[in-house]
Structure formats: structure tokens, C-alpha cells
Amino acid sequence: MSSFAPLPYATIPAEDESLRAEVKAFLAEALAGMPAEKRARSWVGADPAFSGALGKRGWLGLSLPKRYGGAERGFFARFVIAEELLAAGAPVAAHWITDRQSGPLILRYGTEAQRQFYLPKICAGEIFFCIGMSEPNSGSDLASVRTRAERQPDGSFRLNGRKIWTSNAAVCDYMIALVRTSGAPEDRHKGLSQVIIPLKQDAITIRPIRDLAGDAHFAEVTFDDVILPADALIGEEGAGWEQVNAELAFERSGPERILSSMVLVDTWLAYLKTLRKLSTDDVILVGRLAAHLASLRALSLSVTASLAAGESPVVHAALLKDLGTTYEQMIPQAVAAAIAADPEGDPPGELMRTLAYTMGMSPSFSLRGGTREILRGMIARGIGLR
């Protein structure tokens, strides 16, 4: 039986839409002179100083309560700012996960002491979180977690294990990790919990992993008898699977799932404007990209409205990520074909470098945040097919 109900159409409230002009003006100055191939890295490009500047302007923690340093503006305000940051290619990776999911997770499941300690620092852009989900030899099977946090007689935890493909672990202060606090990997969803791990300690090794472009935003993180205090646990012990799925709804539903290739689109459009005459195929492709983007954006806004209502639209978020990353991966292929179809064209080097980077990294778009196969399994269950 299907549990996949349609979401209502949503629009951005006027008070949140009013943020857009100010953000655009800030970005025009902050990113002036930054080449497109660097801006194309956007939400994998970490710049703690840039993220701190956003915090000083009150643009982090927008959905968090004022008593914790937030703006109490709701999810649509963050949506507007996220759209502008990604469309411009701002280096947002230092704060991205922290603002998108770590803060809301702590607000929802954390103790009052955890909220008072972490949330004001998150809103100010003073601390950054990464997430510890994937592990070596587990692929996308998140339930097969082997990293263990064992209770000690004094109530603390002894942590051992490894996490991999951890984005920006080298620049982050903390990790929220899914670990096994009881049972064995064969128990699957039972016995899993989430803990907050301070990363700046000798018992933790962070090994950078370089991607095809030579960037090292991924890392493998090893825990060797790390001692965590009892209050490192976030939420209920053993409830980690439910909590992490609620967290993934934030991870899979935002504009970053449809805008990863947008700097390339803008750079290509700027090139087209220099041509005396556009081909029919170019005009059709521009219309196709715009129409596709409008549809995906409407779905993303509806999922945002659902999250704002306190719901957990896990299946809808999975659908958005699957469709959105398919769109993101199609863009460099389509732009490359369009450029190749004009043998007399003379595309600028900046466009070709941006295309090369986006083309090379596009396979990762459908891996991060859950592979396409995992997402389609979730969607199939949601609509009653399995």
C-alpha cells in the first residue's frame, strides 16, 4: 500500500524573498574576480572565513530560535540564501552541513545543555560539523555500521572504528556520527545511536582523500580508543536510525540537489550571448534546462514547506535527490554536446575549464547523500512497489 501522498504547491513568503537582493549584493562584492572554475566547486569548497562572514550577517541558523542565536525565520529564508549562494558559486562547504542539518538535528533531539552550547556557535559561524555515516567496505548500506561506542562504568563511551568519504572533516570542529552502541552489524537498525565527537584530539586520525580534480574535501576518519563523555550522546540511545533518517530529509531536499552544475550553465549562457546567432538546438537546450529547473525547484519548495510544518518527507526528499542529481549530471553532457556541435565556435578557456571540472565531478552527484539505487529502493517502498 502506498504511503506517498502528493505535497501541496509552495511559494516563498514575501518576507523571506526580500532577503534575496541583499544576498546578491553581498555576493557580487565577495566573489568579484573569482573564476568560474573555482566557483563551480561551491558546496565542496570550504572557506571558514567566508562562512564566518555569513554568520556575522545573521545568515546562518536562520531557522533556529532566537534564544539560541538564530533568526527564527524558518526554512524558506534559508532556502533563499542557499539558492543565491549556490547559483553564484560561493565557497559554502565549511558551514553547509552544520547549517543544513546539524543545527536542526541538535535542536530537535539534543538536550537543553547541548542546544545552549552548540547552537549559538553554529549561528555565529564559529564552529563547523561534519557527518559520520559511510564506512569502509559498507558501500551505501548505512545500516551495516561497525564503528562502536561502548559504555564505560562511569557512563562515558569508548569509540573505535572508521568513517569514510567524510566531507570537510579536516576543517570541522565536530562530527555527528552514527555508531553502534549495542548489538552487532547483523542487527541492522537496532542498537544504533548518534554521538557528537570533538575532532581535534590525538586519538582521531583524519586522512585526506583527493578527488579527480585534485581537491581533498573528502577524508577517512579513524577513531582509536576515543573517550567521549556521557553527554556526547544526542537523542535516545538506540534511536539513531530514526534520527539519521530525519536528518537525511534535510540533506536530500535542498537546492544543492539541483544547482551543482549551475555555474557551468551561467558561464555557457554568457558565452552564448557573445554569439551573433544562436542555433535552434541551443535555444531548445536553454528552454529545456530552464523548464526542468523550474519543476525541480517547485518540488524542492514543497519539501521545504513540509519540513517547516514539522513533517519528515523522507520519500519525497529521496525523489527530489534522484531527479535533481540526474538533472545536474545531464547538464555538462548537454553543454559539451552543444559546444561540439559548433565547429566554428571559439569558447573561452574559463568556460572549458568549468566544463571539464563539472564533467569530471558529475558522477559524484548521485553518490553523495545516498546512491541512486538506495534512493530508488526507498521510493519504491514509499509508493507500495516493494
C-alpha positions in Angstrom: 0.0 0.0 0.0 1.4 3.4 -0.9 2.2 6.0 1.7 3.4 8.5 -0.8 0.9 11.4 -0.7 1.4 14.4 -3.0 2.8 17.5 -1.5 1.0 20.9 -1.9 2.4 23.5 -4.1 4.5 26.0 -2.0 5.8 29.5 -2.6 8.4 31.6 -0.7 6.8 34.1 1.7 7.4 37.7 0.7 9.4 38.5 3.9 11.8 35.7 3.1 12.0 36.6 -0.6 13.1 40.1 0.5 16.4 38.7 1.6 17.5 37.9 -2.0 18.6 41.4 -3.1 20.8 41.9 -0.1 22.5 38.5 -0.5 23.0 39.2 -4.2 24.7 42.4 -3.4 27.0 40.8 -0.8 28.0 38.0 -3.2 28.7 40.4 -6.1 31.4 42.0 -3.9 32.6 38.9 -2.0 33.1 36.8 -5.2 34.4 39.5 -7.5 37.2 38.2 -9.7 36.8 34.6 -8.6 37.0 32.4 -11.8 34.1 30.2 -12.8 36.1 27.0 -12.5 36.7 27.8 -8.8 33.1 28.9 -8.2 31.9 25.6 -9.7 33.2 23.9 -6.6 30.8 25.9 -4.4 29.4 23.5 -1.7 32.6 21.4 -1.7 34.8 24.5 -1.4 35.5 25.3 2.2 36.3 28.8 3.4 35.8 29.2 7.1 36.3 33.0 6.9 33.6 33.3 4.3 31.2 31.2 6.4 32.1 33.3 9.4 31.1 36.4 7.4 27.7 34.9 6.8 27.3 34.2 10.5 28.1 37.9 11.3 25.3 38.9 8.9 22.9 36.6 10.7 22.6 34.3 7.6 23.4 31.1 9.4 20.9 29.3 11.7 18.0 31.2 10.1 15.5 28.5 11.1 16.8 28.3 14.7 15.1 30.0 17.6 16.3 33.5 18.7 17.1 32.2 22.2 19.9 30.1 20.7 21.2 32.8 18.4 19.1 32.0 15.4 16.9 34.3 13.4 13.7 32.3 13.8 12.9 33.0 10.2 12.0 29.5 9.1 13.2 27.2 6.3 12.2 29.4 3.4 14.7 32.1 4.5 17.5 29.6 4.4 16.2 28.4 1.0 16.6 31.9 -0.5 20.1 32.3 0.9 21.1 28.8 -0.2 19.8 29.4 -3.7 21.8 32.6 -4.1 25.0 31.1 -2.6 24.9 28.1 -4.9 23.9 29.9 -8.0 26.8 32.3 -7.5 29.2 29.5 -6.7 30.1 30.8 -3.2 32.5 28.6 -1.1 30.0 27.3 1.4 31.3 23.9 2.4 32.7 24.9 5.8 29.2 25.6 7.2 26.9 23.8 4.8 26.2 20.6 6.7 26.3 22.4 10.0 23.6 24.9 9.0 21.6 22.5 6.9 21.3 19.5 9.2 23.5 19.5 12.3 21.8 22.6 13.9 18.3 21.4 13.2 19.2 17.9 14.5 20.6 19.3 17.7 17.5 21.5 18.1 15.1 18.5 17.6 16.9 15.8 19.5 19.6 17.4 21.7 19.4 18.2 25.4 18.9 21.7 26.5 22.6 21.9 27.5 23.6 20.8 24.0 21.4 23.4 22.4 22.7 26.2 24.6 26.3 25.1 24.0 26.4 24.4 20.2 23.6 26.3 18.6 24.8 29.9 19.3 28.2 29.0 18.0 26.7 27.4 14.9 24.7 30.6 14.2 27.7 32.8 14.6 29.8 30.7 12.2 32.3 29.8 14.9 32.1 26.0 14.8 31.5 23.6 12.0 30.2 20.0 11.9 30.7 17.1 9.5 28.6 13.9 9.4 29.9 10.4 10.0 27.7 7.9 8.2 29.5 6.0 5.5 32.2 3.4 6.5 34.8 1.4 4.6 33.6 -1.8 2.9 29.9 -0.9 3.5 29.1 0.9 0.3 25.7 2.6 0.7 24.5 0.1 3.3 24.2 2.6 6.1 22.7 0.0 8.5 25.9 -2.1 8.5 27.7 0.3 10.8 30.6 -1.3 12.6 32.0 1.8 14.4 31.3 1.1 18.1 30.8 3.4 21.1 30.8 1.2 24.2 29.5 2.4 27.5 32.1 2.5 30.3 31.4 2.1 34.0 31.4 5.8 34.5 28.8 6.4 31.8 31.3 7.6 29.2 31.8 6.0 25.8 34.9 4.3 24.3 34.8 4.9 20.5 36.6 2.7 17.9 36.1 2.4 14.2 36.4 4.4 10.9 34.2 6.7 8.8 35.0 7.4 5.1 34.0 10.0 2.5 33.5 12.4 5.3 33.2 15.8 3.7 35.4 18.6 5.1 36.5 16.7 8.2 39.8 18.5 8.1 38.2 21.9 8.6 35.4 20.9 11.0 35.4 21.0 14.8 32.9 18.3 15.4 31.3 15.2 13.8 27.8 13.9 14.4 28.4 10.2 13.8 26.0 7.2 13.5 27.6 4.4 15.7 26.7 1.1 17.2 26.1 1.3 20.9 24.8 -2.3 21.2 24.3 -5.5 19.3 26.1 -6.4 16.1 26.0 -5.3 12.4 23.7 -8.2 11.7 21.1 -6.4 13.9 20.8 -3.8 11.3 18.8 -0.8 12.5 18.8 -1.9 16.2 21.4 -0.6 18.6 22.4 2.4 16.5 22.9 5.8 18.2 24.3 9.3 17.3 27.1 10.9 19.1 28.8 14.3 18.9 32.6 13.9 18.5 35.2 16.7 19.0 37.6 16.1 16.2 40.7 18.0 17.5 42.2 15.2 19.6 45.2 12.9 19.3 43.1 9.7 19.3 41.5 10.7 16.0 43.3 10.5 12.6 41.9 12.4 9.6 43.4 11.2 6.3 42.5 13.4 3.3 41.2 11.7 0.1 41.9 13.5 -3.2 39.3 13.5 -5.9 39.8 13.6 -9.7 40.3 17.4 -9.6 43.0 17.1 -7.0 40.8 18.6 -4.2 40.9 17.0 -0.8 37.5 17.8 0.7 36.8 14.1 1.5 38.5 12.3 4.3 38.8 9.0 6.1 38.5 9.4 9.9 39.8 6.8 12.3 38.8 6.5 16.0 41.3 4.7 18.2 40.0 4.4 21.8 38.4 7.8 21.8 36.8 8.6 25.1 33.5 10.6 24.8 31.6 11.9 27.8 28.1 10.6 28.5 26.6 13.9 27.2 28.1 13.2 23.8 25.0 11.1 23.0 22.4 13.0 21.1 18.8 11.9 21.3 18.0 8.5 22.7 20.4 5.6 22.8 19.3 3.1 20.2 17.2 5.6 18.3 19.9 6.5 15.8 18.3 5.0 12.8 15.1 7.1 13.2 17.1 10.2 13.9 19.5 9.8 10.9 16.6 9.3 8.5 15.1 12.6 9.7 18.5 14.2 9.2 18.7 12.8 5.7 15.4 14.5 4.7 17.3 17.8 5.3 20.3 16.6 3.4 18.4 15.4 0.3 15.9 18.1 -0.2 17.6 21.4 -0.6 18.6 23.4 -3.7 22.1 21.9 -3.6 20.5 18.8 -5.2 19.5 20.8 -8.3 22.1 23.6 -8.6 25.5 21.8 -8.5 26.1 22.5 -12.3 24.5 26.0 -12.3 27.8 27.9 -12.5 28.5 26.0 -15.7 25.1 26.9 -17.1 25.6 30.6 -16.3 29.1 30.5 -17.9 27.8 28.8 -21.0 24.9 31.3 -21.3 27.3 34.2 -21.0 29.2 32.7 -24.0 26.0 32.3 -26.0 25.3 36.0 -25.5 28.5 36.8 -27.3 27.5 34.9 -30.4 25.8 36.7 -33.3 23.3 33.9 -33.9 22.1 31.0 -31.8 21.4 27.6 -33.3 17.9 26.1 -32.9 19.4 23.4 -30.8 21.0 25.9 -28.4 17.6 27.7 -28.0 15.9 24.4 -27.3 18.5 23.3 -24.8 18.2 26.6 -22.9 14.5 26.2 -22.7 14.8 22.5 -21.6 17.2 23.4 -18.8 15.0 26.2 -17.6 11.8 24.2 -17.6 13.5 21.2 -15.9 14.9 23.5 -13.2 11.5 25.1 -12.6 9.9 21.8 -12.0 12.6 20.6 -9.6 12.6 23.9 -7.7 8.8 23.6 -7.2 9.3 20.1 -5.7 12.2 21.3 -3.5 10.0 24.2 -2.2 7.2 21.8 -1.4 9.6 19.5 0.5 10.8 22.6 2.4 7.3 23.5 3.3 6.8 20.0 4.6 9.9 20.3 6.8 8.8 23.7 8.0 5.5 22.1 9.1 7.5 19.6 11.3 7.0 16.7 9.0 9.7 14.3 7.7 9.2 13.9 4.0 11.8 11.2 3.6 10.4 9.7 0.4 9.8 13.0 -1.3 13.3 14.1 -0.4 14.7 10.9 -1.9 12.7 11.5 -5.1 14.0 15.1 -5.4 17.6 14.0 -4.9 17.2 11.3 -7.6 15.6 13.6 -10.1 17.8 16.5 -9.2 21.1 14.8 -9.5 20.0 13.3 -12.8 19.5 16.9 -14.0 22.8 18.0 -12.6 24.6 15.2 -14.4 22.8 15.8 -17.6 24.0 19.5 -17.8 27.7 19.0 -18.5 26.9 16.3 -21.1 24.4 18.6 -22.8 26.7 21.7 -22.7 29.6 19.7 -24.1 27.5 18.4 -26.9 26.2 21.9 -27.7 29.8 23.3 -27.9 31.0 20.4 -30.0 28.1 20.9 -32.4 29.5 24.3 -33.4 32.9 23.5 -35.0 33.5 27.2 -35.8 32.8 28.3 -32.2 35.6 29.7 -30.0 34.5 29.1 -26.4 36.7 30.9 -23.8 39.1 29.0 -21.7 37.2 29.7 -18.5 34.1 28.0 -19.9 36.1 25.0 -21.0 37.8 24.7 -17.6 34.5 24.9 -15.8 33.0 22.3 -18.1 36.0 20.0 -17.5 35.7 20.3 -13.8 31.9 19.8 -13.7 32.1 16.9 -16.2 34.7 15.2 -14.1 32.9 15.6 -10.8 29.4 14.9 -12.0 29.4 11.2 -11.3 29.7 12.0 -7.6 26.5 14.0 -7.6 24.4 10.8 -7.5 26.6 9.2 -4.8 26.8 11.8 -2.1 23.8 11.8 0.3 22.8 8.3 -0.8 23.3 6.4 -4.1 20.6 6.3 -6.8 20.0 2.7 -6.1 19.3 3.2 -2.4 17.1 6.2 -3.1 15.0 4.3 -5.7 14.5 1.5 -3.2 13.2 4.0 -0.7 10.9 5.5 -3.4 9.6 2.0 -4.4 8.7 1.2 -0.8 7.1 4.6 -0.4 4.7 4.1 -3.4 4.0 0.5 -2.4 6.0 -1.4 -5.0 8.1 -3.4 -2.6 
